[in-house]
């Protein structure tokens, strides 16, 4: 797959997610929002953060590894973008609940970091078994 095609589809999906997130922010009042509106807000927030962070991680990989190796790690970039989006949503939810302290954010980040290390180790073992 070419770099321009991957970037186009990621950018298109991210733009759609950002537009939907903007529509939710514009039309839904947080004071009157029910459970359904909060689910829509969290889903569109997650998709927007996922797209933006995945594109950012993919660009960093392209700068440091080159286009071919960055495209080979497309799934890893998307997964790491998802973990970053979960972290941002989690911090926002803890902040809203009044539970956010620095150590809660560190624990959440550390938990997601350990999950990512598990996936990276699993990927490395699978790669070593192929060779």
C-alpha positions in Angstrom: 0.0 0.0 0.0 1.3 3.4 -0.8 2.0 6.1 1.7 -0.3 8.6 0.1 -3.3 6.2 0.1 -2.8 5.4 3.8 -2.5 9.0 4.7 -5.6 9.9 2.6 -7.8 7.3 4.3 -6.5 8.2 7.7 -7.1 11.9 7.1 -10.6 11.3 5.7 -11.6 9.2 8.6 -10.2 11.7 11.1 -11.9 14.6 9.3 -15.3 12.8 9.5 -14.7 12.0 13.2 -13.7 15.6 13.9 -16.8 16.9 12.1 -19.1 14.6 14.0 -17.4 15.5 17.3 -17.9 19.2 16.5 -21.5 18.5 15.7 -22.0 16.8 19.0 -20.3 19.6 20.8 -22.4 22.2 19.0 -25.8 20.5 19.3 -25.7 18.7 22.7 -25.8 20.6 25.9 -23.7 19.0 28.7 -26.2 20.1 31.3 -29.2 18.4 29.6 -27.3 15.4 28.2 -28.6 12.0 28.9 -26.7 8.7 28.8 -27.1 8.4 25.0 -25.6 11.8 24.4 -22.7 11.1 26.6 -22.0 7.8 24.8 -22.1 9.6 21.5 -19.8 12.3 22.8 -17.3 9.8 24.2 -17.4 7.7 21.0 -16.8 10.7 18.7 -14.1 12.0 21.1 -12.4 8.6 21.0 -12.5 8.4 17.2 -11.2 12.0 16.8 -8.3 11.4 19.3 -7.6 8.0 17.7 -7.3 9.5 14.2 -5.2 12.5 15.3 -2.8 10.5 17.4 -2.5 7.6 14.9 -1.5 10.1 12.2 1.0 11.8 14.5 2.6 8.5 15.5 2.6 7.4 11.9 4.5 10.6 10.9 7.0 10.1 13.7 7.6 6.5 12.4 8.0 7.8 8.9 10.6 10.4 10.0 12.6 7.9 12.1 12.1 4.6 10.2 11.3 5.6 6.6 8.1 5.1 4.7 8.2 1.3 4.1 8.9 0.4 7.7 6.3 2.9 8.9 3.7 1.3 6.7 4.7 -2.1 7.9 4.0 -0.9 11.5 0.6 0.6 10.5 -1.3 -1.6 12.9 1.1 -0.8 15.8 0.7 2.9 15.1 -3.1 2.6 15.2 -3.1 0.5 18.4 -0.8 3.0 20.1 -3.0 5.9 18.9 -6.0 4.0 20.4 -4.2 3.7 23.8 -3.3 7.4 23.7 -7.0 8.2 22.9 -8.1 5.9 25.8 -5.6 7.8 28.1 -7.0 11.2 27.1 -10.6 10.1 27.5 -9.8 8.5 30.9 -8.1 11.7 32.1 -11.1 13.8 31.0 -13.5 11.4 32.7 -11.4 11.4 35.9 -11.3 15.2 35.7 -15.0 15.5 35.3 -15.6 13.2 38.3 -13.2 15.2 40.4 -10.8 12.2 40.9 -8.0 13.4 38.7 -4.7 13.7 40.5 -1.2 13.3 39.1 -0.8 9.8 40.4 -4.2 8.7 38.9 -2.9 9.8 35.5 0.4 8.0 36.1 -1.4 4.8 37.0 -3.7 5.0 34.0 -0.7 5.7 31.7 1.3 3.0 33.3 -1.5 0.5 32.9 -1.8 1.3 29.2 2.0 1.2 28.8 2.1 -2.3 30.3 -0.6 -3.5 27.9 1.4 -2.0 25.0 4.5 -3.8 26.2 2.6 -7.0 26.2 1.5 -6.5 22.6 5.0 -5.4 21.5 6.5 -8.5 23.2 3.9 -10.7 21.5 4.7 -9.2 18.1 8.4 -9.7 18.7 8.0 -13.4 19.6 5.8 -14.0 16.6 8.4 -12.3 14.4 11.2 -14.5 15.9 9.2 -17.7 15.3 8.8 -16.8 11.6 12.6 -16.5 11.2 
